[in-house]
Amino acid sequence: MQQAAFFDLDKTVIAKSSTLAFGKPFYKAGFVGRRTLAKFGFAQVFYVLFGADEGQLERVRDQMLRLTEGWHRAEIEQLVEETLQDVADPLVYAEALTLIDEHKREGRRVFLVSASPEQIVRPIGRHIGVTEIIATRIKTDSAGFFLPELEFYAMGSGKADAIRALAERQNLDLEGSYAYSDSTTDLPMMEVVGHPVAVNPEKELRRIAEEREWPILEFQRPVSLRTPLHQNVPLISGATIGAAVLGGLVTIAILRKRANGAR
C-alpha cells in the first residue's frame, strides 16, 4: 500500500491565508469593492497574528459564499494563476518545500488539504509541484457561475472524511502516512494518520502535540516564487528531514540547515 503526506496550506505551507491574500487582485479585477478590500486586509493581519478558530472560519466561509455568488469559477482560477507570483512573493516556506520534496523522494503521494476554494488551492499547488488537492468546492450553475452554497467544505472533520474516502478508493496506507498543520481545527485530519506533525502550532495545538509527543516544527523562511520551485529544490546531503521525521527526531536546527540549501 502506498503512503501519503497531507499538508494543510495556510500557515503550514504558506505564511498567510490563501483566500485573504488575493483581496487586492480581486479588487483590481472588479470582483470586490474598496470597503471589502479593507476587510480583507484587516482579516489577513488578524489571521497572521492570532490565527482563526472554527467559529471564525465558519463566519469567513459564509461571508465568502455571499461575496463570490455570481463569480465564474474559470475566471477566478485564471486570475489566481496570473497574479500568484505577485501575491505570493515571498509566501511559501522553504522548509515546507524541502519536506514535500523529501516525501516525494520516499515515494509518498503529497496532497494539499485546505478549507480555501479549489480555484485558489489548485494554482498554488501547481506552482510548487503538488497537483493533488483536497479543497472546498463551491456549487456552480450549469454555466459555471458560483452559487451561495457549498458542494464540499474541507474543514475540520470534512478533511478527515475526505482523506478516509480517498484512502479507501485508492488503497492508501494511512497508518504509514503523515499530516501537517498549525491549527487544532485540523485535529481530525492529524488523528487519521499514523504520523501527525504540528507546524508553527497555535498555543492549543502545541499543548496537545507536547502531550501526545508529536513532532513540532517551526517554519520561518518564506522564499520567492519568481522561479518555479518545483523544478529544482536543492538539498543538503546527509540525514534527510524525511528520515528524521520517520524517527521522530526532526529538529528546528535541521530544518533551518536544510532550508539554506533549498534557497
Secondary structure, 3 states (H helix, E strand, C coil): CECEEEEECECCCECCCCCHHHHHHHHHCCCCCHHHHHHHHHHHHHHHHHCCCHHHHHHHHHHHHHHHCCCEHHHHHHHHHHHHHHHCCCCEEHHHHHHHHHHHHCCCEEEEEEEEEHHHHHHHHHHCCCCEEEEEEEEECCCCEEEEEEEECCCCHHHHHHHHHHHHHHCECCCCCEEEECCHHHHHHHHCCCEEEEECCCHHHHHHHHHHCCCEECCCCEECCCCCCCCCCCCCCCCCHHHHHHHCCCCHHHHHHHHHHHC
